[in-house]
Structure formats: structure tokens, C-alpha cells
Amino acid sequence: MLILLCGFMGAGKTSKGKLLAAKLNSDYCDLDELIVKNTGMSVKDIFTNLGENEFRKIETDTLKRLIGQNMILSLGGGTLDKEENRTISKNAVVIYLNTPFETCYERISNSERPLVKTKSYEELKQLYNTRSQFYNECADIIVNTDLLNEDKSAVVAEIYRRLERYL
Ligand code: S3P
């Protein structure tokens, strides 16, 4: 079974994904890491040299190849912006890490993420609001991480508990 973790940049998809994979004794992958491995370029360099549209094409191609695999996969914050990717996500169990914008912003504001470098606080907040609709639309399981005080183990335990009916 393919399990996808979605949510905004800084929601904690990577850290929770790794912990969940360990708990389920499952393989773990990060879509961005696969893109970096396949292209030999960093996400930042793809954005700078090839542009965001090309990054989105590579992102979809990479995701397509993973349909039917057994693993936990962290998506990028923008993967579900594209309708094609939302359709692909129907082949997987989708977990939405719903983390408040301010918490995400605190975690990403000093990072090298291309969108954080080029967008203002207000623009990122707008993007967060737009994307929340997509995450909600695709999610089979929604975990409000703030209600669990952003406690990693508690979030993973909650995901695990609610995943049981899919396993
Ligand atoms: C992006 C999020 C990033 C990465 C790229 C674009 C986005 O992944 O895919 O920088 O559009 O939100 P994370 O959500 O893992 O930071």
C-alpha cells in the first residue's frame, strides 16, 4: 500500500513520515529526495535553472512511477496543487498533517526553500489557505498537529491508530 503524507511546507511531513515508517516497518521515501536523486540537481537549482513549471513536471513524473508501491511517501507542499496529482493520490491512502500557518512559517522562514525565498509572508499565507482546500479534498486521514501540541510521537501514534482500518 502506498501511504502519502501531505501538508504545507514545515508541517513535519518528513519527520513524521520517517517515524511512521519505522513503526510500520515500511520503506520511507521523500518525493523531493527522489527528484534530487533522479535529476542530480537540488530542488533549489531546478527552480533557478529550469523554472517551477519544469519542477512540477518532474514532480508528477516521479510521483506517477510510485503508484502501486508499498511505502510511506512524503509529498512536497505543492504536489497536490495539480489536478493530475490529486487524481493520482486516489490510488493511495492520504494523510494530511494539518499544522497552523504560523507554526509552519516559523519552521520554514529561514530555510532555503525556493518559494520561501521569493514570496512574502502574506503570499505564503495565501498559498497556505488555497492549498488547505486541496489537502482536505485528498485526505483520507486528517491529523491536527496543534491539538497534539506538535508532539511527534503523539502525532505518529494518532496516524497509526487511524491507519489500522486501511492495513
Ligand atoms: C514546495 C515544497 C517543497 C519542495 C519545493 C516546492 C511547495 O517541499 O517540493 O520547494 O511548493 O510547497 P516541502 O513541503 O517538503 O518543503
Backbone and ligand atoms as CSV (ligand in chain L), in Angstrom:
chain,resi,resn,atom,element,x,y,z
A,1,MET,N,N,0.831,-1.196,0.000
A,1,MET,CA,C,0.000,0.000,0.000
A,1,MET,C,C,0.877,1.262,0.000
A,2,LEU,N,N,0.467,2.207,-0.825
A,2,LEU,CA,C,1.184,3.484,-0.857
A,2,LEU,C,C,0.491,4.452,0.111
A,3,ILE,N,N,1.275,4.984,1.045
A,3,ILE,CA,C,0.746,5.947,2.016
A,3,ILE,C,C,1.410,7.294,1.757
A,4,LEU,N,N,0.598,8.305,1.478
A,4,LEU,CA,C,1.140,9.636,1.184
A,4,LEU,C,C,0.925,10.579,2.349
A,5,LEU,N,N,1.961,11.352,2.647
A,5,LEU,CA,C,1.836,12.401,3.667
A,5,LEU,C,C,1.792,13.740,2.955
A,6,CYS,N,N,0.726,14.498,3.186
A,6,CYS,CA,C,0.653,15.816,2.571
A,6,CYS,C,C,0.491,16.893,3.641
A,7,GLY,N,N,0.690,18.117,3.236
A,7,GLY,CA,C,0.587,19.251,4.152
A,7,GLY,C,C,1.547,20.337,3.684
A,8,PHE,N,N,1.396,21.517,4.249
A,8,PHE,CA,C,2.192,22.670,3.825
A,8,PHE,C,C,3.673,22.476,4.184
A,9,MET,N,N,4.533,23.246,3.546
A,9,MET,CA,C,5.954,23.259,3.916
A,9,MET,C,C,6.051,23.515,5.416
A,10,GLY,N,N,6.845,22.714,6.104
A,10,GLY,CA,C,7.013,22.923,7.542
A,10,GLY,C,C,5.982,22.211,8.401
A,11,ALA,N,N,5.087,21.440,7.776
A,11,ALA,CA,C,4.074,20.719,8.568
A,11,ALA,C,C,4.686,19.522,9.293
A,12,GLY,N,N,5.857,19.101,8.846
A,12,GLY,CA,C,6.538,17.977,9.509
A,12,GLY,C,C,6.349,16.659,8.786
A,13,LYS,N,N,6.154,16.728,7.464
A,13,LYS,CA,C,5.902,15.512,6.675
A,13,LYS,C,C,7.087,14.546,6.740
A,14,THR,N,N,8.287,15.093,6.658
A,14,THR,CA,C,9.475,14.235,6.634
A,14,THR,C,C,9.708,13.573,7.990
A,15,SER,N,N,9.691,14.366,9.054
A,15,SER,CA,C,9.989,13.778,10.368
A,15,SER,C,C,8.932,12.754,10.770
A,16,LYS,N,N,7.652,13.088,10.540
A,16,LYS,CA,C,6.593,12.144,10.921
A,16,LYS,C,C,6.604,10.934,9.999
A,17,GLY,N,N,6.890,11.159,8.724
A,17,GLY,CA,C,6.931,10.049,7.755
A,17,GLY,C,C,7.966,9.015,8.141
A,18,LYS,N,N,9.128,9.490,8.554
A,18,LYS,CA,C,10.208,8.572,8.941
A,18,LYS,C,C,9.817,7.769,10.177
A,19,LEU,N,N,9.236,8.460,11.150
A,19,LEU,CA,C,8.816,7.777,12.385
A,19,LEU,C,C,7.722,6.757,12.104
A,20,LEU,N,N,6.790,7.144,11.231
A,20,LEU,CA,C,5.685,6.250,10.892
A,20,LEU,C,C,6.213,5.003,10.171
A,21,ALA,N,N,7.152,5.219,9.261
A,21,ALA,CA,C,7.727,4.097,8.516
A,21,ALA,C,C,8.405,3.117,9.476
A,22,ALA,N,N,9.098,3.659,10.480
A,22,ALA,CA,C,9.775,2.802,11.460
A,22,ALA,C,C,8.726,1.998,12.240
A,23,LYS,N,N,7.631,2.652,12.594
A,23,LYS,CA,C,6.577,1.994,13.371
A,23,LYS,C,C,5.883,0.897,12.559
A,24,LEU,N,N,5.730,1.157,11.259
A,24,LEU,CA,C,5.040,0.191,10.388
A,24,LEU,C,C,6.015,-0.799,9.754
A,25,ASN,N,N,7.294,-0.610,10.038
A,25,ASN,CA,C,8.335,-1.423,9.412
A,25,ASN,C,C,8.225,-1.355,7.888
A,26,SER,N,N,8.071,-0.150,7.407
A,26,SER,CA,C,7.812,0.066,5.988
A,26,SER,C,C,8.934,0.919,5.390
A,27,ASP,N,N,9.040,0.897,4.066
A,27,ASP,CA,C,10.018,1.766,3.415
A,27,ASP,C,C,9.533,3.212,3.473
A,28,TYR,N,N,10.487,4.128,3.508
A,28,TYR,CA,C,10.154,5.547,3.514
A,28,TYR,C,C,10.855,6.269,2.366
A,29,CYS,N,N,10.128,7.145,1.688
A,29,CYS,CA,C,10.736,7.988,0.653
A,29,CYS,C,C,10.178,9.397,0.732
A,30,ASP,N,N,10.968,10.323,0.244
A,30,ASP,CA,C,10.562,11.724,0.195
A,30,ASP,C,C,10.569,12.100,-1.291
A,31,LEU,N,N,9.452,12.635,-1.784
A,31,LEU,CA,C,9.349,12.922,-3.222
A,31,LEU,C,C,10.456,13.871,-3.687
A,32,ASP,N,N,10.746,14.895,-2.895
A,32,ASP,CA,C,11.825,15.824,-3.251
A,32,ASP,C,C,13.170,15.107,-3.340
A,33,GLU,N,N,13.402,14.193,-2.399
A,33,GLU,CA,C,14.689,13.473,-2.409
A,33,GLU,C,C,14.812,12.602,-3.646
A,34,LEU,N,N,13.693,11.995,-4.056
A,34,LEU,CA,C,13.719,11.173,-5.272
A,34,LEU,C,C,14.003,12.031,-6.503
A,35,ILE,N,N,13.401,13.226,-6.509
A,35,ILE,CA,C,13.625,14.152,-7.630
A,35,ILE,C,C,15.109,14.539,-7.697
A,36,VAL,N,N,15.681,14.811,-6.534
A,36,VAL,CA,C,17.102,15.186,-6.473
A,36,VAL,C,C,17.974,14.026,-6.969
A,37,LYS,N,N,17.610,12.823,-6.531
A,37,LYS,CA,C,18.375,11.632,-6.915
A,37,LYS,C,C,18.277,11.395,-8.430
A,38,ASN,N,N,17.058,11.518,-8.966
A,38,ASN,CA,C,16.845,11.231,-10.394
A,38,ASN,C,C,17.437,12.278,-11.322
A,39,THR,N,N,17.431,13.537,-10.878
A,39,THR,CA,C,17.904,14.603,-11.774
A,39,THR,C,C,19.371,14.965,-11.523
A,40,GLY,N,N,19.853,14.623,-10.336
A,40,GLY,CA,C,21.218,15.015,-9.971
A,40,GLY,C,C,21.295,16.508,-9.657
A,41,MET,N,N,20.143,17.138,-9.471
A,41,MET,CA,C,20.122,18.578,-9.157
A,41,MET,C,C,19.357,18.803,-7.851
A,42,SER,N,N,19.695,19.865,-7.132
A,42,SER,CA,C,18.928,20.190,-5.928
A,42,SER,C,C,17.606,20.827,-6.354
A,43,VAL,N,N,16.627,20.813,-5.441
A,43,VAL,CA,C,15.326,21.435,-5.738
A,43,VAL,C,C,15.542,22.913,-6.067
A,44,LYS,N,N,16.413,23.536,-5.293
A,44,LYS,CA,C,16.712,24.959,-5.495
A,44,LYS,C,C,17.262,25.206,-6.907
A,45,ASP,N,N,18.192,24.350,-7.349
A,45,ASP,CA,C,18.774,24.521,-8.683
A,45,ASP,C,C,17.753,24.256,-9.788
A,46,ILE,N,N,16.862,23.301,-9.548
A,46,ILE,CA,C,15.828,23.041,-10.569
A,46,ILE,C,C,14.951,24.292,-10.719
A,47,PHE,N,N,14.546,24.865,-9.589
A,47,PHE,CA,C,13.714,26.079,-9.638
A,47,PHE,C,C,14.478,27.213,-10.343
A,48,THR,N,N,15.743,27.389,-9.973
A,48,THR,CA,C,16.514,28.520,-10.517
A,48,THR,C,C,16.840,28.328,-11.992
A,49,ASN,N,N,17.285,27.124,-12.345
A,49,ASN,CA,C,17.784,26.925,-13.713
A,49,ASN,C,C,16.724,26.469,-14.700
A,50,LEU,N,N,15.756,25.693,-14.231
A,50,LEU,CA,C,14.754,25.154,-15.162
A,50,LEU,C,C,13.380,25.794,-14.962
A,51,GLY,N,N,13.158,26.357,-13.803
A,51,GLY,CA,C,11.872,27.011,-13.518
A,51,GLY,C,C,10.906,26.109,-12.768
A,52,GLU,N,N,9.914,26.749,-12.132
A,52,GLU,CA,C,8.964,25.979,-11.316
A,52,GLU,C,C,8.131,25.028,-12.173
A,53,ASN,N,N,7.741,25.454,-13.392
A,53,ASN,CA,C,6.919,24.570,-14.240
A,53,ASN,C,C,7.616,23.256,-14.518
A,54,GLU,N,N,8.908,23.342,-14.802
A,54,GLU,CA,C,9.679,22.116,-15.100
A,54,GLU,C,C,9.756,21.256,-13.826
A,55,PHE,N,N,9.957,21.913,-12.677
A,55,PHE,CA,C,9.984,21.164,-11.411
A,55,PHE,C,C,8.667,20.402,-11.242
A,56,ARG,N,N,7.538,21.080,-11.539
A,56,ARG,CA,C,6.219,20.446,-11.366
A,56,ARG,C,C,6.055,19.252,-12.303
A,57,LYS,N,N,6.613,19.357,-13.521
A,57,LYS,CA,C,6.537,18.224,-14.466
A,57,LYS,C,C,7.326,17.032,-13.926
A,58,ILE,N,N,8.530,17.317,-13.459
A,58,ILE,CA,C,9.392,16.252,-12.912
A,58,ILE,C,C,8.707,15.631,-11.691
A,59,GLU,N,N,8.090,16.497,-10.885
A,59,GLU,CA,C,7.399,16.041,-9.660
A,59,GLU,C,C,6.287,15.045,-10.022
A,60,THR,N,N,5.492,15.390,-11.025
A,60,THR,CA,C,4.395,14.499,-11.435
A,60,THR,C,C,4.942,13.191,-12.015
A,61,ASP,N,N,5.961,13.292,-12.871
A,61,ASP,CA,C,6.568,12.071,-13.458
A,61,ASP,C,C,7.086,11.150,-12.361
A,62,THR,N,N,7.728,11.729,-11.380
A,62,THR,CA,C,8.307,10.942,-10.285
A,62,THR,C,C,7.198,10.280,-9.472
A,63,LEU,N,N,6.143,11.036,-9.201
A,63,LEU,CA,C,5.019,10.502,-8.427
A,63,LEU,C,C,4.338,9.358,-9.163
A,64,LYS,N,N,4.135,9.543,-10.475
A,64,LYS,CA,C,3.449,8.524,-11.285
A,64,LYS,C,C,4.118,7.167,-11.164
A,65,ARG,N,N,5.449,7.199,-11.144
A,65,ARG,CA,C,6.219,5.943,-11.113
A,65,ARG,C,C,6.065,5.203,-9.787
A,66,LEU,N,N,5.504,5.870,-8.788
A,66,LEU,CA,C,5.418,5.242,-7.466
A,66,LEU,C,C,4.060,4.612,-7.178
A,67,ILE,N,N,3.119,4.794,-8.118
A,67,ILE,CA,C,1.782,4.214,-7.914
A,67,ILE,C,C,1.927,2.700,-7.753
A,68,GLY,N,N,1.263,2.165,-6.767
A,68,GLY,CA,C,1.267,0.711,-6.573
A,68,GLY,C,C,2.393,0.200,-5.695
A,69,GLN,N,N,3.299,1.089,-5.320
A,69,GLN,CA,C,4.409,0.653,-4.467
A,69,GLN,C,C,3.962,0.597,-3.003
A,70,ASN,N,N,4.696,-0.201,-2.235
A,70,ASN,CA,C,4.438,-0.269,-0.793
A,70,ASN,C,C,5.433,0.620,-0.082
A,71,MET,N,N,4.988,1.763,0.323
A,71,MET,CA,C,5.912,2.653,1.053
A,71,MET,C,C,5.161,3.842,1.638
A,72,ILE,N,N,5.857,4.544,2.533
A,72,ILE,CA,C,5.370,5.824,3.031
A,72,ILE,C,C,6.110,6.881,2.221
A,73,LEU,N,N,5.373,7.795,1.633
A,73,LEU,CA,C,5.983,8.813,0.793
A,73,LEU,C,C,5.543,10.206,1.234
A,74,SER,N,N,6.515,11.049,1.558
A,74,SER,CA,C,6.194,12.447,1.857
A,74,SER,C,C,6.128,13.223,0.555
A,75,LEU,N,N,5.021,13.904,0.319
A,75,LEU,CA,C,4.893,14.741,-0.870
A,75,LEU,C,C,5.535,16.097,-0.596
A,76,GLY,N,N,5.705,16.898,-1.631
A,76,GLY,CA,C,6.100,18.283,-1.426
A,76,GLY,C,C,4.845,19.073,-1.063
A,77,GLY,N,N,5.040,20.225,-0.459
A,77,GLY,CA,C,3.891,21.044,-0.064
A,77,GLY,C,C,2.985,21.427,-1.234
A,78,GLY,N,N,3.573,21.478,-2.442
A,78,GLY,CA,C,2.788,21.918,-3.604
A,78,GLY,C,C,2.340,20.798,-4.525
A,79,THR,N,N,2.637,19.560,-4.172
A,79,THR,CA,C,2.336,18.446,-5.082
A,79,THR,C,C,0.846,18.374,-5.424
A,80,LEU,N,N,-0.003,18.619,-4.438
A,80,LEU,CA,C,-1.439,18.432,-4.681
A,80,LEU,C,C,-2.108,19.669,-5.295
A,81,ASP,N,N,-1.297,20.678,-5.659
A,81,ASP,CA,C,-1.848,21.841,-6.376
A,81,ASP,C,C,-2.388,21.412,-7.733
A,82,LYS,N,N,-1.761,20.384,-8.294
A,82,LYS,CA,C,-2.081,19.957,-9.663
A,82,LYS,C,C,-3.188,18.907,-9.640
A,83,GLU,N,N,-4.185,19.105,-10.476
A,83,GLU,CA,C,-5.311,18.171,-10.501
A,83,GLU,C,C,-4.848,16.750,-10.826
A,84,GLU,N,N,-3.901,16.650,-11.758
A,84,GLU,CA,C,-3.392,15.327,-12.144
A,84,GLU,C,C,-2.828,14.579,-10.927
A,85,ASN,N,N,-2.136,15.297,-10.080
A,85,ASN,CA,C,-1.552,14.661,-8.888
A,85,ASN,C,C,-2.623,14.308,-7.860
A,86,ARG,N,N,-3.668,15.138,-7.815
A,86,ARG,CA,C,-4.764,14.823,-6.888
A,86,ARG,C,C,-5.469,13.545,-7.354
A,87,THR,N,N,-5.567,13.371,-8.657
A,87,THR,CA,C,-6.179,12.143,-9.193
A,87,THR,C,C,-5.288,10.939,-8.865
A,88,ILE,N,N,-3.988,11.108,-9.048
A,88,ILE,CA,C,-3.043,10.021,-8.729
A,88,ILE,C,C,-3.177,9.631,-7.250
A,89,SER,N,N,-3.398,10.620,-6.409
A,89,SER,CA,C,-3.434,10.362,-4.957
A,89,SER,C,C,-4.589,9.449,-4.554
A,90,LYS,N,N,-5.560,9.296,-5.467
A,90,LYS,CA,C,-6.691,8.395,-5.167
A,90,LYS,C,C,-6.246,6.939,-5.098
A,91,ASN,N,N,-5.054,6.652,-5.622
A,91,ASN,CA,C,-4.513,5.289,-5.573
A,91,ASN,C,C,-3.762,5.015,-4.276
A,92,ALA,N,N,-3.840,5.924,-3.354
A,92,ALA,CA,C,-3.061,5.792,-2.115
A,92,ALA,C,C,-3.930,6.184,-0.918
A,93,VAL,N,N,-3.438,5.882,0.267
A,93,VAL,CA,C,-4.068,6.421,1.477
A,93,VAL,C,C,-3.350,7.744,1.769
A,94,VAL,N,N,-4.119,8.804,1.850
A,94,VAL,CA,C,-3.510,10.129,2.010
A,94,VAL,C,C,-3.721,10.649,3.437
A,95,ILE,N,N,-2.615,11.000,4.068
A,95,ILE,CA,C,-2.655,11.562,5.424
A,95,ILE,C,C,-2.302,13.049,5.325
A,96,TYR,N,N,-3.162,13.863,5.874
A,96,TYR,CA,C,-2.934,15.316,5.855
A,96,TYR,C,C,-2.477,15.773,7.235
A,97,LEU,N,N,-1.264,16.297,7.291
A,97,LEU,CA,C,-0.772,16.894,8.531
A,97,LEU,C,C,-1.212,18.346,8.540
A,98,ASN,N,N,-2.270,18.622,9.262
A,98,ASN,CA,C,-2.834,19.966,9.311
A,98,ASN,C,C,-2.190,20.746,10.466
A,99,THR,N,N,-1.255,21.591,10.089
A,99,THR,CA,C,-0.468,22.361,11.064
A,99,THR,C,C,-0.743,23.848,10.833
A,100,PRO,N,N,-0.981,24.625,11.880
A,100,PRO,CA,C,-1.294,26.047,11.692
A,100,PRO,C,C,-0.211,26.780,10.893
A,101,PHE,N,N,-0.651,27.775,10.132
A,101,PHE,CA,C,0.292,28.510,9.283
A,101,PHE,C,C,1.460,29.079,10.078
A,102,GLU,N,N,1.158,29.684,11.229
A,102,GLU,CA,C,2.227,30.333,11.999
A,102,GLU,C,C,3.320,29.336,12.396
A,103,THR,N,N,2.902,28.131,12.739
A,103,THR,CA,C,3.886,27.100,13.118
A,103,THR,C,C,4.731,26.715,11.901
A,104,CYS,N,N,4.061,26.519,10.764
A,104,CYS,CA,C,4.807,26.194,9.536
A,104,CYS,C,C,5.776,27.321,9.213
A,105,TYR,N,N,5.269,28.564,9.294
A,105,TYR,CA,C,6.091,29.709,8.908
A,105,TYR,C,C,7.350,29.807,9.776
A,106,GLU,N,N,7.164,29.602,11.069
A,106,GLU,CA,C,8.302,29.639,11.997
A,106,GLU,C,C,9.379,28.635,11.564
A,107,ARG,N,N,8.913,27.453,11.125
A,107,ARG,CA,C,9.866,26.398,10.753
A,107,ARG,C,C,10.541,26.648,9.414
A,108,ILE,N,N,9.854,27.365,8.500
A,108,ILE,CA,C,10.411,27.481,7.135
A,108,ILE,C,C,11.028,28.841,6.827
A,109,SER,N,N,10.756,29.835,7.671
A,109,SER,CA,C,11.124,31.204,7.283
A,109,SER,C,C,12.619,31.396,7.037
A,110,ASN,N,N,13.448,30.591,7.706
A,110,ASN,CA,C,14.895,30.740,7.468
A,110,ASN,C,C,15.456,29.661,6.564
A,111,SER,N,N,14.568,28.926,5.905
A,111,SER,CA,C,15.048,27.811,5.087
A,111,SER,C,C,15.380,28.279,3.667
A,112,GLU,N,N,15.980,27.380,2.918
A,112,GLU,CA,C,16.405,27.700,1.555
A,112,GLU,C,C,15.346,27.350,0.515
A,113,ARG,N,N,14.134,27.030,0.975
A,113,ARG,CA,C,13.091,26.631,0.015
A,113,ARG,C,C,12.833,27.770,-0.981
A,114,PRO,N,N,12.850,27.433,-2.285
A,114,PRO,CA,C,12.708,28.481,-3.308
A,114,PRO,C,C,11.472,29.358,-3.121
A,115,LEU,N,N,10.340,28.777,-2.767
A,115,LEU,CA,C,9.124,29.586,-2.646
A,115,LEU,C,C,9.185,30.526,-1.443
A,116,VAL,N,N,9.899,30.090,-0.409
A,116,VAL,CA,C,10.028,30.933,0.788
A,116,VAL,C,C,10.932,32.128,0.468
A,117,LYS,N,N,11.923,31.878,-0.389
A,117,LYS,CA,C,12.858,32.951,-0.763
A,117,LYS,C,C,12.185,34.003,-1.640
A,118,THR,N,N,11.162,33.581,-2.403
A,118,THR,CA,C,10.598,34.515,-3.387
A,118,THR,C,C,9.235,35.073,-2.996
A,119,LYS,N,N,8.625,34.540,-1.942
A,119,LYS,CA,C,7.292,35.020,-1.566
A,119,LYS,C,C,7.310,35.737,-0.212
A,120,SER,N,N,6.406,36.701,-0.085
A,120,SER,CA,C,6.284,37.420,1.187
A,120,SER,C,C,5.485,36.570,2.172
A,121,TYR,N,N,5.472,37.010,3.410
A,121,TYR,CA,C,4.684,36.351,4.464
A,121,TYR,C,C,3.225,36.240,4.024
A,122,GLU,N,N,2.663,37.361,3.515
A,122,GLU,CA,C,1.245,37.386,3.114
A,122,GLU,C,C,0.984,36.430,1.951
A,123,GLU,N,N,1.920,36.394,1.009
A,123,GLU,CA,C,1.747,35.496,-0.154
A,123,GLU,C,C,1.789,34.034,0.279
A,124,LEU,N,N,2.676,33.741,1.223
A,124,LEU,CA,C,2.764,32.351,1.713
A,124,LEU,C,C,1.486,31.968,2.459
A,125,LYS,N,N,0.947,32.934,3.199
A,125,LYS,CA,C,-0.281,32.683,3.946
A,125,LYS,C,C,-1.444,32.401,2.980
A,126,GLN,N,N,-1.474,33.173,1.898
A,126,GLN,CA,C,-2.495,32.983,0.863
A,126,GLN,C,C,-2.359,31.591,0.233
A,127,LEU,N,N,-1.110,31.225,-0.044
A,127,LEU,CA,C,-0.833,29.905,-0.634
A,127,LEU,C,C,-1.283,28.799,0.321
A,128,TYR,N,N,-1.008,29.009,1.593
A,128,TYR,CA,C,-1.415,28.047,2.634
A,128,TYR,C,C,-2.936,27.852,2.597
A,129,ASN,N,N,-3.660,28.968,2.513
A,129,ASN,CA,C,-5.133,28.896,2.518
A,129,ASN,C,C,-5.655,28.181,1.270
A,130,THR,N,N,-5.080,28.501,0.122
A,130,THR,CA,C,-5.515,27.850,-1.126
A,130,THR,C,C,-5.247,26.356,-1.059
A,131,ARG,N,N,-4.046,26.021,-0.612
A,131,ARG,CA,C,-3.657,24.610,-0.601
A,131,ARG,C,C,-4.430,23.787,0.421
A,132,SER,N,N,-4.847,24.427,1.510
A,132,SER,CA,C,-5.586,23.696,2.545
A,132,SER,C,C,-6.797,22.999,1.938
A,133,GLN,N,N,-7.428,23.654,0.961
A,133,GLN,CA,C,-8.604,23.044,0.306
A,133,GLN,C,C,-8.209,21.757,-0.412
A,134,PHE,N,N,-7.067,21.783,-1.074
A,134,PHE,CA,C,-6.618,20.591,-1.808
A,134,PHE,C,C,-6.250,19.458,-0.846
A,135,TYR,N,N,-5.554,19.817,0.217
A,135,TYR,CA,C,-5.165,18.780,1.191
A,135,TYR,C,C,-6.420,18.122,1.769
A,136,ASN,N,N,-7.385,18.964,2.130
A,136,ASN,CA,C,-8.633,18.438,2.710
A,136,ASN,C,C,-9.361,17.539,1.723
A,137,GLU,N,N,-9.366,17.977,0.473
A,137,GLU,CA,C,-10.080,17.223,-0.577
A,137,GLU,C,C,-9.478,15.827,-0.771
A,138,CYS,N,N,-8.160,15.723,-0.692
A,138,CYS,CA,C,-7.489,14.443,-0.984
A,138,CYS,C,C,-7.360,13.533,0.238
A,139,ALA,N,N,-7.476,14.102,1.429
A,139,ALA,CA,C,-7.115,13.343,2.632
A,139,ALA,C,C,-8.105,12.239,3.001
A,140,ASP,N,N,-7.564,11.091,3.356
A,140,ASP,CA,C,-8.363,10.025,3.980
A,140,ASP,C,C,-8.307,10.200,5.494
A,141,ILE,N,N,-7.173,10.701,5.972
A,141,ILE,CA,C,-6.975,10.899,7.410
A,141,ILE,C,C,-6.417,12.310,7.616
A,142,ILE,N,N,-7.049,13.074,8.502
A,142,ILE,CA,C,-6.541,14.420,8.801
A,142,ILE,C,C,-6.102,14.459,10.264
A,143,VAL,N,N,-4.868,14.870,10.482
A,143,VAL,CA,C,-4.399,14.984,11.862
A,143,VAL,C,C,-4.063,16.452,12.136
A,144,ASN,N,N,-4.754,17.017,13.118
A,144,ASN,CA,C,-4.499,18.412,13.517
A,144,ASN,C,C,-3.347,18.395,14.522
A,145,THR,N,N,-2.177,18.705,14.027
A,145,THR,CA,C,-0.983,18.508,14.853
A,145,THR,C,C,-0.941,19.440,16.070
A,146,ASP,N,N,-1.590,20.613,15.968
A,146,ASP,CA,C,-1.576,21.545,17.109
A,146,ASP,C,C,-2.372,20.987,18.289
A,147,LEU,N,N,-3.417,20.205,17.989
A,147,LEU,CA,C,-4.211,19.622,19.078
A,147,LEU,C,C,-3.400,18.587,19.849
A,148,LEU,N,N,-2.326,18.121,19.223
A,148,LEU,CA,C,-1.432,17.165,19.895
A,148,LEU,C,C,-0.142,17.865,20.323
A,149,ASN,N,N,-0.233,19.189,20.440
A,149,ASN,CA,C,0.902,20.025,20.897
A,149,ASN,C,C,2.167,19.816,20.072
A,150,GLU,N,N,1.974,19.481,18.781
A,150,GLU,CA,C,3.109,19.277,17.868
A,150,GLU,C,C,4.057,18.191,18.377
A,151,ASP,N,N,3.543,17.325,19.221
A,151,ASP,CA,C,4.362,16.238,19.769
A,151,ASP,C,C,4.483,15.123,18.711
A,152,LYS,N,N,5.704,14.931,18.220
A,152,LYS,CA,C,5.938,13.982,17.116
A,152,LYS,C,C,5.391,12.593,17.396
A,153,SER,N,N,5.717,12.059,18.581
A,153,SER,CA,C,5.292,10.687,18.894
A,153,SER,C,C,3.779,10.601,18.969
A,154,ALA,N,N,3.152,11.635,19.534
A,154,ALA,CA,C,1.683,11.617,19.649
A,154,ALA,C,C,1.044,11.687,18.262
A,155,VAL,N,N,1.611,12.499,17.389
A,155,VAL,CA,C,1.070,12.614,16.020
A,155,VAL,C,C,1.188,11.279,15.301
A,156,VAL,N,N,2.344,10.657,15.429
A,156,VAL,CA,C,2.562,9.380,14.740
A,156,VAL,C,C,1.654,8.284,15.325
A,157,ALA,N,N,1.476,8.301,16.646
A,157,ALA,CA,C,0.590,7.318,17.287
A,157,ALA,C,C,-0.845,7.492,16.786
A,158,GLU,N,N,-1.254,8.740,16.626
A,158,GLU,CA,C,-2.613,9.035,16.142
A,158,GLU,C,C,-2.771,8.573,14.678
A,159,ILE,N,N,-1.781,8.842,13.859
A,159,ILE,CA,C,-1.838,8.382,12.464
A,159,ILE,C,C,-1.939,6.857,12.451
A,160,TYR,N,N,-1.099,6.216,13.236
A,160,TYR,CA,C,-1.039,4.745,13.288
A,160,TYR,C,C,-2.400,4.166,13.686
A,161,ARG,N,N,-2.996,4.766,14.698
A,161,ARG,CA,C,-4.298,4.299,15.191
A,161,ARG,C,C,-5.351,4.392,14.085
A,162,ARG,N,N,-5.323,5.516,13.348
A,162,ARG,CA,C,-6.366,5.716,12.338
A,162,ARG,C,C,-6.058,5.007,11.023
A,163,LEU,N,N,-4.828,4.560,10.873
A,163,LEU,CA,C,-4.451,3.812,9.655
A,163,LEU,C,C,-4.883,2.365,9.722
A,164,GLU,N,N,-5.118,1.883,10.945
A,164,GLU,CA,C,-5.348,0.443,11.150
A,164,GLU,C,C,-6.424,-0.127,10.224
A,165,ARG,N,N,-7.478,0.663,10.012
A,165,ARG,CA,C,-8.561,0.140,9.163
A,165,ARG,C,C,-8.162,0.019,7.681
A,166,TYR,N,N,-7.046,0.621,7.308
A,166,TYR,CA,C,-6.584,0.519,5.918
A,166,TYR,C,C,-5.539,-0.579,5.727
A,167,LEU,N,N,-5.003,-1.081,6.845
A,167,LEU,CA,C,-3.857,-2.010,6.738
A,167,LEU,C,C,-4.309,-3.465,6.501
L,1,S3P,C1,C,7.301,23.127,-2.328
L,1,S3P,C2,C,7.610,22.418,-1.201
L,1,S3P,C3,C,8.897,21.739,-1.037
L,1,S3P,C4,C,9.504,21.385,-2.388
L,1,S3P,C5,C,9.564,22.603,-3.260
L,1,S3P,C6,C,8.198,23.214,-3.505
L,1,S3P,C7,C,5.992,23.806,-2.387
L,1,S3P,O1,O,8.720,20.552,-0.247
L,1,S3P,O2,O,8.751,20.392,-3.032
L,1,S3P,O3,O,10.416,23.532,-2.644
L,1,S3P,O4,O,5.531,24.154,-3.489
L,1,S3P,O5,O,5.370,23.972,-1.301
L,1,S3P,P1,P,8.407,20.557,1.352
L,1,S3P,O6,O,6.929,20.715,1.527
L,1,S3P,O7,O,8.890,19.232,1.797
L,1,S3P,O8,O,9.164,21.682,1.936
